[in-house]
């Protein structure tokens, strides 16, 4: 068990909280504030405990000067102030006099957001490479460090691992909840069903290798299904194939033939376009120009048959090209089935959570993870630096 924010007396303390405010911003306006909203319980707790709250987060990638303007955290400070119902001070600098004065001016119960931590990447990637001097400098601004950025737990950066190495530390409520939910999959109730979608098999190899002996069945949809189908010698028309992963797919199918469930029909399109002509076809009916962009009706029924007795489901990646309206049917049907039958379902971050949100199911499943990369590495059985750097109780 890791220490949490509850384990510290925060009264009049400078509490550094690493949040994940990596939100989409277009023309200076936040498109989706979900990650900010998810951080509120931890921030409000620190405020209520009379802490001087200092927030850190990255936003996007900083490779050149032009990236600074488009990845400015100022809009986040404004939105956070609205959500908290109080002023949020904003330091335009990540170090130096401006930041230090902002910290020194903080009173208990007040909040300061520091400019994008990846501004420090412009000069030698000091944030992303966990520069020791930078981590110690940031740590000197606080008394306690709380990591509540689940989406960056798989990274060893100065603003998470670096700060944890230099201050008394714990996790916030968001990270605590994420880890508690995912830990249920370490010794899952059975039947335990894994649903995998998305386009590339290579992104899921580690998950498949780690869970193929734990899961009772693995249902595979999305573009990655065609790599497995081609490995079986099936007709896939002109559908996408992850050529580099064909040998892996063939090996898994040979070793665990009863574990993998693949589509038998697909929503076939004449071209990669939502407005193109489309028709649900069996694999044998596909022409050489057909692109399979979603699972078909037979496959939906087959997947539901496997899921009917499931005790817990982990799902990563949509079952169709969810950006296309015509290709959301498979994902929506399976989400609806899981919710309607009260099956414990954990969505593994990234595109499946975005899809579930658009389709109105994100808040209806058991848990929708806020971190795609972190969730996948956790499910691969890898140690997450952002977790291992936190003190045990």
N, C-alpha and C positions, 0 to 999 in steps of 0.2 A: 504493500500500500504506500502511495506517495503522499507527502504532506500536501495540504491544501491551504487556501487562503484563511480558512477557519482556525488553523493552528497558530496564528500569529495575533499578537496585540497590535492593532493598526493605529491606535489613538495617537494623533500628532506625528505619525511616522510618514516618511516619504516612500510611497509604495509605487514601484515601477511595475506596470502591467504590460506584458507583450500581448497585443490583440492581433486579430487578423482582419484588417480593414482593406484588404485587397479586393475592392469592389469595382464593378464596371462603371466608368465615368465617360460620358459623351458630351462634348461641348460644355465642359465645366459642370455638368449635372450628373448626379448619381442615378444610374439606371436601376439598380437593385441594391437595396440597403440591408438585405437579410443578414449579412455578416456583422454589420454594425448592431443590429437588433439583438443578435445572438450574444453579443459581448456585454449587453446591459446588466444582467444580473450580477456579474462579478464587479463591474464598475460601481454600480449602485451600492453593493455591499461595502466596498471600500469607503465610499462617501459616507454611508450611514455609520461607519465605525470611526468617523472623524479623521480619516487619512488625508494626506496631501497626495493626490492621485496624478501620476505621470505616466502617460500612455505612449507606447511605441508600436509602430507597424510599418510594414513595407507596402508598396503599391507598384505593381508592374515590374519591369526590368529597366535598369539604368545602364545604358551602354555608351551614350554620348550626350552632349549638352542638350540637344533637342528633346531628350527624354525627360528632362527635369520639369519642364512646364506641364506636360501632359500627365505627369505622375505626381503632381503636387497634392498633398493631403488636405489643403485648405477646405475643399468642399466637404470632406469628412468631418472636420471640426465643426462646420456649420450644421450639418445634419445631426451630429452627435449632441450638440447643444439643444436642438429642437426635441430630440428624443428624451434627453435627460431633464429638460425643463429648467436648465440653468446655463450660465455662461461656460464656455470651454475656451481657455486660453490656448493660443497656438504659437509655437516657436517655429519661425521660418528657417531656422538653422538647426543642424544636427549636432553642433558642438560650438563652444566659444561663449563669448560674453552675452549674446542675445539669449541663448538657452539657459545659461547659468543664472542670469537675472530673473528669467521667467520662473525658474525653479525656486529661487530664493524669495520671490514675491508670493508664492503660493501660501494660502491659509488652509487650515484643516477643513475638509469638505469641498475644496475646490479641485478643478480638473485642468490639466495641461496636456495637450497633444503635441508630440514632437514631430517635426517634419520627417517625411519618408526615410526610413533607415537606409534604404538602398541608394540614397544620394551619396552615401559613403563608398558606393561601388565605382563611382566615376574615377576615383584615384586608387587603383590597385585592388578593387573589390574587397575593401576592408570589412564590410558587413558580411558578405556572402562567404568570405574565407575565414570568418571568426578571428579577426585581427585582435591580438591580445591587448594591445595598448588602447584600442577603441573600446573594447569590452570593459576594461578597468576604468576608463574615463566615464562611460555611461553609468557603471556601477557606483561611482563616487557621488552620483546625483541622488542616490536612494539609500534606503535602510533595509528594504525587503523587496524581493523580486517574485512576481507571480506570472507564470506562463499560462495564458488562456488562448493561445493561437494554435488550435489543433492542426490547421492546414499547413503549418510549417514545422511540425514535430519531427519530420523526416530529414530536416536540414539542420546542420550545425553552424548557426550564424552567431555573430557577435551579440545580437539583440535577444537571443534565447539561450543557447548553450553558454555563450560568453558571460552573460549576466548571471546565470545560475551558478557559474563557477566562482563568482566573486561576491555573492550575497546569500544570506539566508533565503530559502526559496520554497515555493509550493506551486500547485496548479490551481487554476480558477475553475469555476463551476462548469463552463463549457467543456474544457478538457476532461474534467472528472467524469462528466456524463458520457462523453464519447468513449473513453477508456472502459467505463463500466459496461456500456452496451456491447462494445466489440469483444470484451473478455468473455461474453456468453458464448462466443463462437470457438473458444479454445477447447471446451469440452461440451459441445452442443447436444441438445436434446435431439433424438432421432424420431422420424426421418429428418435429416438435415439436407436441404436442397440448395445448391449453388446455381444462380442464374448469371450467365455472362453474355454481354453483348458488346457493342462498339465495333470498330473496324479492324483493329490489328490484334492478332494473336500474340505477337511479341510482348505487348503490354501486360498480358495476363499469364504468361508462362509461369512466373513465380507463384502466383496464386493457385493455378491449376496443380502444379507440382506439390505444393504444400497441403492442398485440401482434397485432392482426388481420393485419398484413402480415408479422409474424415467424412466427406459428403456421401450421402446415399445415391444421389444422382447429380449430374451437372447438365443443366439445360443451356444450350448454346444457340444464340440468335445473332442478329446484327451482321455486319460484314464479315466478322471473324468466322461465322458458321461455314462460309464457302471454302475457306482454307481446309477445314476438316472434311467437308463434303468432297472436295477435289482429292484429298488424301485417300478417301474411300473409293475413288474412281467414279463418282457420281457426275451427272451432267449439271453444270452450273451456269451455262450460257456465257455471258460476258461479265459476270459478277466479279467483284473485287476479290483478289487473292493475295495473302501475305506469303509470297513465294519463299522467303527466308525461313518461314516457320512450318513449311510443309512436312519436313522430316519429323519435327517435334509432334505435329498433329497425328501423323501416321503412327508414331511410336506409342502415343497415349491411347489411341484407338485400339491398337493391337494388345496393349497391356491391360487396359481396363474397358473391354468392349461393352460390358453391361452398364457402365457408369455414365457414358456420354449419350445424351439425347439430342438429336439434330433435326432441323426442319425437313419436312417432306414436301412442303409447298411454300411458295413465296409470292409476294406482290411484285410482279415483274413489270419493269418500265422499259420503253424503247430507248430512252436516254436519261441521263442524270439531271432530271428537271421535274419539279413538282407538277408542272402542267403537261408533261409528256403523257402519251397514251399508256395506260397500265391495265393489267389484268392479273388476277390470282391464277397461278399455274402450278401444277405439280412439277417436280424437277425434270421428269421425262418430257414434259411439254415445252420446256424452255428452248428458244431458238438461239442461234449463235450470237445474236445481238442483244438478247434480253439481259437486263440488269435486275437482280433481286435486291429490292430496297426495304423490304419488310417481310415478316413471317406471314404465312397464309392461314386460312381458317382451320385446315386439318392440323396444322402445327399448334395453333392456339389450343385446340381441344386436347391434343396429346400432352402439351405442357400442363394443362389444367388437371389432367388425369394423374400425372406424377405428383402435382402439388396438393391434391385433395387431402392427403394424410400428413402433410408436412407439419412438423412442430416448430421449425425455424428456417428462415430463408435469408440468404445473403445474396444481394443482387448488385452487380456492377456493370454498367453499360446498357444503353437502350437496345431494344430488339429490332429497331428500324432506324432509318435516317430521320431522327425526330425533328429536324429543322423543316422537313417537308410535311405539310398538313396531311397529305395522303398516306404518309408512312408512319403514323403514330398509332394505328389501330392495334397492332400486336402488343406494344408496350402498354397501351391503355387497357386492353382486355385483361392482361395478366395482373396489372396493378389493381384493377377492379375486382378480379377474382380473389386476390390475396386479402384485400380490405373487407370484402363482403363475407369472407369466411373466417375473419379474425385470425389470420395466420401471422405469427410473429415474423415481421419482415424488417430487415436492416438494409437500407440503400447505401451503397458504398461511395457516396460523394460524386463529384464531377457531373458528367452528362446525364446520368440516370436521375440524379436529384433535380437537375435543371428541367428535365423532361417531366418528371413527376410534379414539379411545381407548376409548369405550364398546363398540365392536364388536370390539376386540382387534387392531387393525391399526396403531396409531400407531407402535409400535416395529418394525414389519415393513417400512414404506416407507423410501425412501432418506433422506428428511428431513421432519420435521414442525416447521414454524416455530412459535416461541413468541409471535409478534406478529402479530395480524390487521391492525390499522391500518397499522403500519409496513411490513408485507409488501406490502399493497396499494399504498401510496404508492411503494414501491420499484419495484413492477411497472408503475406508471404512468409511471415514468421521472423522478419528482420527486427533488430533492435532499433528503436527510434531515438536518436540523440537527444531530442527535446524532452523525452521521458526519462531516459537513463541519467540525465544531468540533474534531475530533481531529487531532493532528499527523501529518503524513506522515513516512514513514521517509526 
